[in-house]
């Protein structure tokens, strides 16, 4: 039986892994959204697809580039924390 401290520690580490994996995508979405919003404000063009398509495109590029980082982070978390708890618990 696992203690509460171990469960909370693994949960904290899991949330940190999720944040570190999502940070590149969220950062690019924020920067692209601000840039497109500024462009729309300067040109007075209010087209919905102008906001959505470039942001999704930038996020797909960053996702493709950072996929190896995300996979390595998640694999390391599972092999170093989750699997030993399952095997030992």
N, CA and C of each residue as an Amber inpcrd file, in Angstrom:
protein
   267
   0.8430000  -1.1810000   0.0000000   0.0000000   0.0000000   0.0000000
   0.8900000   1.2470000   0.0000000   0.5840000   2.1530000  -0.8890000
   1.3600000   3.3890000  -0.9960000   0.8510000   4.4150000   0.0050000
   1.7790000   5.1790000   0.5420000   1.4000000   6.2430000   1.4570000
   0.8940000   7.4580000   0.7090000   0.2310000   8.3280000   1.4450000
  -0.2950000   9.5480000   0.8360000   0.8150000  10.4330000   0.2860000
   1.9310000  10.4900000   0.9640000   3.0310000  11.3470000   0.5250000
   3.5620000  10.9090000  -0.8370000   3.6560000   9.5990000  -1.0440000
   4.1520000   9.0910000  -2.3290000   3.1580000   9.4130000  -3.4390000
   1.8860000   9.2440000  -3.1700000   0.8630000   9.5330000  -4.1820000
   0.8650000  11.0120000  -4.5470000   0.9460000  11.8720000  -3.5470000
   0.9620000  13.3090000  -3.8230000   2.2400000  13.7210000  -4.5480000
   3.3510000  13.0850000  -4.2290000   4.6060000  13.4000000  -4.8980000
   4.5570000  12.9980000  -6.3740000   4.0190000  11.8110000  -6.6430000
   3.9040000  11.3600000  -8.0370000   2.9170000  12.2420000  -8.7940000
   1.8270000  12.6330000  -8.1490000   0.8640000  13.5280000  -8.7830000
   1.4960000  14.8770000  -9.1000000   2.2830000  15.4150000  -8.1610000
   2.9700000  16.6900000  -8.3880000   3.9400000  16.5770000  -9.5570000
   4.7060000  15.4800000  -9.5830000   5.6540000  15.2930000 -10.6860000
   4.9250000  15.1030000 -12.0100000   3.8080000  14.4030000 -11.9950000
   3.0270000  14.2200000 -13.2190000   2.4740000  15.5240000 -13.7520000
   2.0090000  16.3820000 -12.8600000   1.5320000  17.6910000 -13.2940000
   2.6710000  18.5400000 -13.8470000   3.8370000  18.4400000 -13.2310000
   4.9870000  19.1970000 -13.7430000   5.3970000  18.6910000 -15.1340000
   5.3440000  17.3840000 -15.3460000   5.6440000  16.8200000 -16.6690000
   4.6300000  17.3260000 -17.6910000   3.3550000  17.3690000 -17.3110000
   2.3250000  17.8610000 -18.2280000   2.5510000  19.3330000 -18.5790000
   2.9220000  20.1270000 -17.5960000   3.1820000  21.5510000 -17.8480000
   4.4000000  21.7230000 -18.7510000   5.4580000  20.9690000 -18.4840000
   6.6640000  21.1190000 -19.3090000   6.4440000  20.6080000 -20.7310000
   5.5580000  19.6430000 -20.9080000   5.2600000  19.1700000 -22.2620000
   4.3620000  20.1430000 -23.0160000   3.4530000  20.8110000 -22.3170000
   2.5200000  21.7240000 -22.9710000   3.0960000  23.1220000 -23.1710000
   4.1590000  23.4550000 -22.4610000   4.7010000  24.8190000 -22.5090000
   5.1000000  25.2770000 -23.9110000   5.8050000  24.4680000 -24.7120000
   6.1560000  24.9640000 -26.0550000   4.9310000  25.2760000 -26.9140000
   3.9240000  24.4070000 -26.8720000   2.7210000  24.6350000 -27.6790000
   1.9510000  25.8640000 -27.2000000   1.8070000  25.9960000 -25.8990000
   1.0590000  27.1380000 -25.3700000   1.7890000  28.4500000 -25.6060000
   3.1170000  28.4240000 -25.5310000   3.8970000  29.6300000 -25.7900000
   3.7460000  30.0820000 -27.2330000   3.8240000  29.1370000 -28.1520000
   3.6730000  29.4880000 -29.5720000   2.2570000  29.9730000 -29.8610000
   1.2530000  29.3440000 -29.2620000  -0.1250000  29.7950000 -29.4650000
  -0.3090000  31.2160000 -28.9420000   0.2910000  31.5310000 -27.8000000
   0.1920000  32.8710000 -27.2400000   0.8680000  33.8930000 -28.1370000
   2.0840000  33.5930000 -28.5690000   2.8280000  34.5380000 -29.4100000
   2.1350000  34.7370000 -30.7520000   1.6810000  33.6320000 -31.3710000
   0.9860000  33.7490000 -32.6580000  -0.3190000  34.5090000 -32.5020000
  -1.0550000  34.2460000 -31.4340000  -2.3100000  34.9660000 -31.2070000
  -2.0900000  36.4530000 -31.0040000  -1.0600000  36.8120000 -30.2410000
  -0.7630000  38.2310000 -30.0480000  -0.3350000  38.9030000 -31.3440000
   0.5060000  38.2180000 -32.1140000   0.9690000  38.7980000 -33.3820000
  -0.1850000  38.9740000 -34.3660000  -1.0450000  37.9730000 -34.4600000
  -2.1710000  38.0660000 -35.3950000  -3.1780000  39.1090000 -34.9120000
  -3.4010000  39.1630000 -33.6020000  -4.2990000  40.1790000 -33.0610000
  -3.7890000  41.5790000 -33.3150000  -2.4820000  41.7730000 -33.1740000
  -1.8860000  43.0760000 -33.4610000  -2.0180000  43.4130000 -34.9430000
  -1.7790000  42.4390000 -35.8000000  -1.9320000  42.6480000 -37.2450000
  -3.3710000  42.9990000 -37.5900000  -4.3260000  42.3050000 -36.9730000
  -5.7280000  42.6160000 -37.2430000  -6.1040000  44.0020000 -36.7360000
  -5.5710000  44.3920000 -35.5970000  -5.8820000  45.7250000 -35.0680000
  -5.2820000  46.8260000 -35.9340000  -4.0930000  46.5700000 -36.4710000
  -3.4380000  47.5870000 -37.3010000  -4.0850000  47.7220000 -38.6680000
  -4.5900000  46.6220000 -39.2110000  -5.1550000  46.6530000 -40.5600000
  -6.6740000  46.6890000 -40.5720000  -7.3150000  46.5760000 -39.4310000
  -8.7830000  46.5540000 -39.3110000  -9.4170000  45.4130000 -40.0910000
  -8.6930000  44.3280000 -40.2460000  -9.2360000  43.1370000 -40.9020000
  -9.7060000  42.1990000 -39.7930000 -10.9920000  41.8840000 -39.7900000
 -11.5570000  41.0230000 -38.7460000 -12.0670000  39.7160000 -39.3740000
 -11.1600000  38.9070000 -39.8220000 -11.4930000  37.6270000 -40.4310000
 -11.1870000  36.5130000 -39.4370000 -12.1380000  35.6270000 -39.1850000
 -11.9720000  34.5720000 -38.1990000 -10.9100000  33.5580000 -38.6110000
 -10.8590000  33.2210000 -39.9060000  -9.8700000  32.2410000 -40.3470000
  -8.4600000  32.7930000 -40.2680000  -8.3130000  34.0990000 -40.3280000
  -6.9910000  34.7100000 -40.2060000  -6.4230000  34.4870000 -38.8130000
  -7.2760000  34.3490000 -37.8330000  -6.8220000  34.0830000 -36.4720000
  -6.5300000  32.5990000 -36.2740000  -7.3900000  31.7540000 -36.7930000
  -7.3320000  30.3310000 -36.4930000  -6.2530000  29.5890000 -37.2750000
  -6.1990000  29.7550000 -38.5610000  -5.3290000  28.9480000 -39.4250000
  -3.8410000  29.1570000 -39.1440000  -3.3290000  30.3780000 -39.0580000
  -1.8900000  30.5240000 -38.7600000  -1.5100000  30.0110000 -37.3720000
  -2.4080000  30.1920000 -36.4020000  -2.1180000  29.7190000 -35.0470000
  -2.0330000  28.1940000 -35.0260000  -2.9550000  27.5260000 -35.6800000
  -2.9260000  26.0620000 -35.7330000  -1.7060000  25.5910000 -36.5180000
  -1.3750000  26.2790000 -37.5990000  -0.1910000  25.9160000 -38.3760000
   1.0880000  26.0400000 -37.5680000   1.2210000  27.1270000 -36.8300000
   2.4080000  27.3100000 -35.9900000   2.4720000  26.2580000 -34.8980000
   1.3260000  25.9240000 -34.3120000   1.3090000  24.9040000 -33.2700000
   1.6580000  23.5260000 -33.8280000   1.2070000  23.2190000 -35.0340000
   1.5630000  21.9370000 -35.6480000   3.0600000  21.8480000 -35.9110000
   3.6690000  22.9400000 -36.3640000   5.1140000  22.9450000 -36.6060000
   5.8760000  22.7390000 -35.3060000   5.4770000  23.4540000 -34.2660000
   6.1600000  23.3150000 -32.9810000   5.9230000  21.9250000 -32.3960000
   4.7240000  21.3820000 -32.5650000   4.4570000  20.0310000 -32.0890000
   5.3460000  19.0270000 -32.7980000   5.5000000  19.1780000 -34.0960000
   6.3310000  18.2590000 -34.8660000   7.8020000  18.3680000 -34.4340000
   8.2600000  19.5960000 -34.1770000   9.6470000  19.7970000 -33.7750000
   9.8940000  19.2770000 -32.3550000   8.9360000  19.4840000 -31.4460000
   9.1490000  19.1090000 -30.0530000   8.6040000  17.7350000 -29.6890000
   8.1940000  16.9540000 -30.6680000   7.6660000  15.6220000 -30.3880000
   8.6810000  14.7240000 -29.7010000   9.9330000  14.7860000 -30.0970000
  10.9410000  13.9350000 -29.4740000  11.1650000  14.3340000 -28.0190000
  11.1450000  15.6370000 -27.7260000  11.2570000  16.1030000 -26.3470000
  10.0810000  15.6210000 -25.5080000   8.8760000  15.7240000 -26.0420000
   7.6850000  15.2990000 -25.3120000   7.6990000  13.7950000 -25.0610000
   8.0830000  13.0270000 -26.0680000   8.1340000  11.5740000 -25.9230000
   9.1940000  11.1730000 -24.9050000  10.3620000  11.7920000 -24.9660000
  11.4270000  11.4650000 -24.0180000  11.0340000  11.8400000 -22.5900000
  10.3710000  12.9830000 -22.4170000   9.9420000  13.4090000 -21.0880000
   8.9190000  12.4540000 -20.5010000   7.9410000  12.0950000 -21.2930000
   6.8970000  11.1950000 -20.8050000   7.4330000   9.7940000 -20.5550000
   8.2820000   9.3040000 -21.4250000   8.8710000   7.9750000 -21.2430000
   9.7490000   7.9390000 -19.9990000  10.5380000   8.9840000 -19.7980000
  11.3840000   9.0480000 -18.6060000  10.5480000   9.0660000 -17.3310000
   9.4560000   9.8160000 -17.3370000   8.5900000   9.8630000 -16.1590000
   8.0020000   8.4870000 -15.8510000   7.5290000   7.8090000 -16.8770000
   6.9300000   6.4980000 -16.6440000   7.9520000   5.4610000 -16.2190000
   9.1250000   5.4650000 -16.8540000  10.1150000   4.4460000 -16.4950000
  10.7800000   4.7140000 -15.1580000  10.8850000   5.9810000 -14.7700000
  11.5670000   6.2640000 -13.5060000  10.6230000   6.3560000 -12.3130000
   9.3510000   6.6800000 -12.5270000   8.4410000   6.8690000 -11.3870000
   7.2660000   5.8920000 -11.3740000   6.5700000   5.7560000 -12.4600000
   5.3210000   4.9820000 -12.4500000   5.5740000   3.4910000 -12.4410000
   6.4170000   3.0040000 -13.3360000   6.6590000   1.5590000 -13.4180000
   7.2740000   0.9980000 -12.1470000   8.2740000   1.6730000 -11.5140000
   8.7500000   1.1420000 -10.2290000   7.6700000   1.1000000  -9.1370000
   6.7620000   2.0540000  -9.1390000   5.6860000   2.0040000  -8.1570000
   4.7360000   0.8390000  -8.4130000   4.4740000   0.5640000  -9.6890000
   3.6150000  -0.5750000 -10.0170000   4.3090000  -1.8900000  -9.6650000
   5.5840000  -1.9780000 -10.0050000   6.3280000  -3.2180000  -9.7440000
   6.5390000  -3.4310000  -8.2490000   6.7730000  -2.3540000  -7.5170000
   7.0340000  -2.4810000  -6.0870000   5.7770000  -2.4420000  -5.2490000
   4.6780000  -1.9980000  -5.8300000   3.4490000  -1.8340000  -5.0520000
   2.5730000  -2.9940000  -5.1920000
